[in-house]
Amino acid sequence: MDEAALIDANDAYYRAFAARDLGAMNDLWAEEGCSCVHPGWPALVGRAAVLASYRDIFRNPTQEAVTARDPQTLIEGDDGRVFCVEEVGGGLLLATNWFRWSGERWRLVHHQASPLAPPPSARREGKQSFH
């Protein structure tokens, strides 16, 4: 249940996404209590709906690559959250990946990503820096 294992689980999510590997994605998600909010999508509730969304995303030939950076973790009891910045098609999203300890490993129970606005100082200066 340590932070390194949580970061590894988060990295596995992005590897599965990059490889368009539905089997690996399936293995990451918990058996119950799953939800997901992709940018611009309605909330998806239930494991079947969540995994169907990834199947559809992986089948989309124009789906941009997704990479993640700057992970921050929060672990409370059996719940672990990873907040990170996703880079998708030149844009930035703030993602929350919520994991639950299964007794053996971290399993994903919720993913949400939404557009990340530049900080106020960058907007005033016309810059797009996010650090």
JOTA-V982563 format. One line per field, one symbol per residue. phi: phi as a letter, one per 20 degrees, with the letter a starting at -180 (. if undefined). A space follows every 50 residues. Layout:
# JOTA-V982563
phi = ???
This chain:
# JOTA-V982563
phi = .effffffffffffffffeleffffgffeffbmebbcfgndffdcogfff ffffgffffffefffcccblfcdbdcmedcdcdbeedclnddcedddddc feocafcfdbcbcbgdfffgffffemedfcd
